[in-house]
Amino acid sequence: MVTLYTLGSVLLISLLSFLGIFFFLFEESTIRKLLLYFVSLSTGALLGDVFIHIIPDLAESTETFGRSLYILLSGILFSFVLEKVIHWRHCHVLPSGEHHHHHHHHPMGIVSLIGESMHNFIDGLVIAAAFLASIPIGLSTTLAVVLHEIPHEVGNVAILLHSGYSRKRALLFNGLSGLMSIVGALIVLLFAASDGDLVSRILPFAAGNLLYIAGSDLIPELHKETALRKTLGQLFCIVVGMVMMYGLKFTE
């Protein structure tokens, strides 16, 4: 059952890679407005998942909770280093400027694909570890990741388009990078059977990764908008994301 839940969830995450198609169906100004609130919603969901589901679950094991906090910190540091090394870009606000309609591909596109593949691989690790901890934690983590991926994938396709890729190639390459989440999940599922301590190491690491995304990626993006009405809308969506995570506690 856990394997089915996990594979179904990472398959969903992989399919989200094709959400960039919405970039072709709506005006860019409309997409920008929608992404602003999706980023807010995913911020609340990520923070809620970490503090309402994952950390309380880790705290139930008092013997290893102290070690878990150190692993959580290592997850934050790892995410920071990874972003520095490959210039990881979580682009939620669409790039400005005209599309480059020529055959030269800007290096930003390649860097984006590498970062996106790594990001999806880690998503797979996170979701598999969450389901192995418990199905409710797996469901809450999947929902948090889905909400984060919606603006992320649209923004990533925008980067590829602005880097000179055609629409078909941008969707294809982004879709292929999404398959890395399945690879990450399969690795965890395969090794979990022989390593009973694997989940207790990956889960706090995952919490650190989710906290890093919320704190260094999403929240700074929200600060770019200073209008009072939109700020209140952001705050409302953040709270809604947290309430959604709290509501999932009743599935436990």
Secondary structure, DSSP 8 states (H G I E B T S, - for coil): -HHHHHHHHHHHHHHGGGGGGHHHHS-HHHHHHHHHHHHHHHHHHHHHIIIIIIHHHHHT-HHHHHHHHHHHHHHHHHHHHHHHHHT-----S---S----SS---HHHHHHHHHHHHHHHHHHHHHHHHHHH-HHHHHHHHHHHHHHHHHHHHHHHHHHHHTT--HHHHHHHHHHHHTHHHHHHHHHHHHHTT-TTHHHHHHHHHHHHHHHIIIIIIHHHHTT---HHHHHHHHHHHHHHHHHHHHGGGG-
